[in-house]
Amino acid sequence: MTDAAAEPLALSLTAAGPLSGTVTVPGDKSISHRALMFGALAVGETRIEGLLEGEDVLATAAALRAMGADVTRAGAGSWRVHGVGVGGLLQPRTALDMGNSGTSTRLLMGLVAAHPITATFIGDPSLSKRPMGRVVEPLSRMGASFAAAPGNRLPLTLTGACPAVPIRYELPVASAQVKSAVLLAGLNTPGRTSVVERVPTRDHSERMLRGFGATVEVEESAEGRVITITGEAELRPQTITVPGDPSSAAFPLVAALIVPGSRVTIANVGLNPTRDGLVRVLRDMGADILLADERIVGGEPVADLMVTAGPLRGIEVPPEVAPSMIDEYPALFIAATFAEGKTVMRGLEELRVKESDRIAVMAAGLAACGVGVEELPDGLIVHGRGGEAVPGGATVASHLDHRIAMSFAVLGLRAAAPVVVDDARPIATSFPDFLPLMRRLGARV
Ligand code: S3P
């Protein structure tokens, strides 16, 4: 999907002075995928406002259309879905192209697993390296069958089971995608399907499925959080307003903290407690971030973030916060670069299986820009430079990873010599307006 422009697009951001202004980040990616998927399973019209129109979410929309749902764009961010009902997905005629999107792939695999259809999932070279065994395993137990590339990778063909078998599944990794895949398969499975998670991961599926009328029980037990869905549900269409994505907000947020004199407001940022780890950690590092107009949008807590640049101090980030900010570590590594003293971040094994190996790729890029880093098997130590700019003067590879590209674009704002990102095209997967937004704040592109 990132080949919209055939040639790599090199990118470099610089700042001539403080960043300032008020910006709004695009809709939450996790919620946008789920809004389309649940709408596609409801009978009647679901209306979505503020949908993220990034390539990842568009891949989900296209796949749902290919399986019979009517998904249309009514205006900017405004979408309508006429669903087929739980159990009503149709056999797609061609392979489903998931582009760069792990969330589309794993959640849709959950849906297909409990339908009497066969679907083939394909993706770009980044997605084709990512592990799918983590969903193949529980979905096989529910009765689905698979033929995949070696190592359970894409291309992968899945034949669903109907009826599927309800299971109780203990998550071996803290993954909202795996949890959601099992719950989505459970939607069309007779009986009760449970997932047990030792550490809480983002809970948008649970919240939204309830909103659509499914019975989802959550109980805290000695083993962790047990989430149970009652199958053969009927979903009722909803009107959904998607809050701004905290994972996208991370980039202008960190930019505002590290460019001296900056004052930036990022409006309408989702602050679900399973997603707000970055704000908590940055505040522990001394960041000046105020929350204004705290409110509920689409069933999710939301606020405007008022960010003022200032000194940061290095800390040991508690590993247990990782699931609540897993996508924000690349941005945190950039903030840590400008802290006084070292920042130690561990418990991040999952970062190695994202759109790229985010520990290795960030460590290499930071080192190339003159930052002292120590790569650990499960994390990174960043030796902060206090208020000092980084030398920069390097070209960094984005490895088809939007968050790597945006992180190094932000680093360039506080570098003595330009930091060039070799290919910025993947930014379109999650944050198509990143460059205009950064320009509005005063960055030079
Ligand atoms: C997501 C879950 C996380 C996150 C991804 C979106 C989701 O992945 O990194 O960007 O929407 O459920 P994992 O489940 O692999 O941790």
Boltz pocket constraint, residues with backbone or C-beta under 6 A from the ligand:
constraints:
  - pocket:
      binder: B
      contacts: [[A, 29], [A, 30], [A, 31], [A, 103], [A, 174], [A, 175], [A, 176], [A, 177], [A, 178], [A, 180], [A, 202], [A, 326], [A, 327], [A, 350]]
      max_distance: 6.0
